[in-house]
Amino acid sequence: MKVSGFSFIRNAIKYDYPIVEAITSILPLCDEFVLALGNSDDNTEALIASINSPKIKIIHTVWDENLREGGKVLADETNKAFDAVSPDSDWAFYIQGDEVVHEKYHQEIKDKMILWKDDKKVEGLLFNYLHFYGSYDYIGDSKRWYGKEVRIIRNLKNIRSYKDAMGFRMDGRKLNVKPLDACIYHYGWVKPPESMQAKQKYFHSLWHDEKTVEKMVSDAERFDYSKIDSLAVFKGTHPAVMQKRIAEKNWTFDFDPTKKKLSAKHLLFNKIEKLTGWKPGEYRNYKVI
């Protein structure tokens, strides 16, 4: 079995993306890792080089700033990386620049890739998600957070990144997938408030023109984390590759998880999910088989 990792990144230092942690968290499971490195204003390439792994293959790309509708530029960059994956790989393991896999899941992931490798009906593998917010101590637990997503796909080039690179489709249809007992740790909402505010302006610019971004994002210097609707205390452990970054955290965010800012409808949905594991109304860009 051959496995290729793939991702894309641009200005990882400028916007404080844990791309090194993302790559190294899955590198032990990969025979190669393809990174589409977009035209950056910082030293992202040197940062990637610091990983010092012969598995990593960098392709240089230029982001098409005109692909703003629905954040399509993110899917475009994802596809560039996927298209550069070795043709003889069985699986392609996608990881975004703010996602990390805990090492405790490596064996489960490897076992399932082996198990389903020769079953062509299985087109992808589905991960659970933990979304950290404000600090490394809290996770999102309201309806706004997606609970699952496909991150391992067959190396078939008629599979394409979908919309704003949140998932994949094959010839326009949803992928047939098998679930994994493994989580992606999403750290996209854990940054110093100044970096988070800068990222918000940049991120919205991938969807909207400058005037629209000005209306959507305040001109404050620091992001206000307190406006979140609901969080829960994280009681687990973080991946080993994240420990240095966590130790260097230099801001404080506290939240009372008993004070929910949710409608009665969302409170009911939360109770249903906790009791049954089913998330009412959740969008699913995949078909579990």
Disulfide bonds with the S-S distance in Angstrom:
none
